[in-house]
Amino acid sequence: MREPFAARLHFVPRALRGPHAALIRTLRGYLSRAPGWVLLTTRGRRTGLPREVLLPCARTDGEIIVISTYGTRSDWFRNLRKDPRVEVTVRGRRVPARAEIVDDVFHKRAIVSANPFFPAAPFRPLNALARTALRRPSVASLRRWVTPRPVVVIRPERVGA
């Protein structure tokens, strides 16, 4: 089965990871404010040091939904499995949050159906097309694709709560 466009877009070959990381560091401020992206800070499971990763996401009311493209092999996923307390950078502000891993297949499919990940297209007509005429096949493809992959729901904590 072919992976959805958002997943193929996120894939970086091992040989390009160094230059890719440098590019992400350069564009970090812009991308952390861009719709469809979240800057996630976890604690290293062995070192306890902060680790940042820029991930594609879907934002809903009070929640950020992330799918681990590489499954349970992703370092950020293994880090938050050890310690679910994370920080997210939302619109340029760092906010403490708690991550919850969704294991139930039906719950994962329901989340993706309600909040499909659409990569932002450079033109409004393409965005409109993706969200209308192409929505049904895109959601069906995502529901199949997400089955073996971890889905993480991140809920920012309220200050003073």
C-alpha angles and dihedrals in degrees: 000000000000117000120242118264093254091059094046089049091054095052115104120185114237093245091059099045095098096052089039091054091049090051091049091050089051094049095036096112094050097043094047087060096041119105113253095029134089130187105222122196117197132171116252109253092224105026102031089222120138114265122193128204131174111223137180110245147167115236120209133168103310096339139088117206120205130178119207102233092194094045119224091340093078111109093218089054093050090048094054091044086061094042118013093192106105141158124232127197107223119180090342096309124109111228127184112237144168123235124215121195113219111214102167110099094212092050091049091051091048091051092050092045092053095041110028117188109240116181109229111255119213093240130055094228090057091049090050091049092050092050096046121024095021097040098093097051091041093053092046091052092047092050091056093042096050095053097090096032129085117252117205124199112200118199117192113226120238116244110249093014 
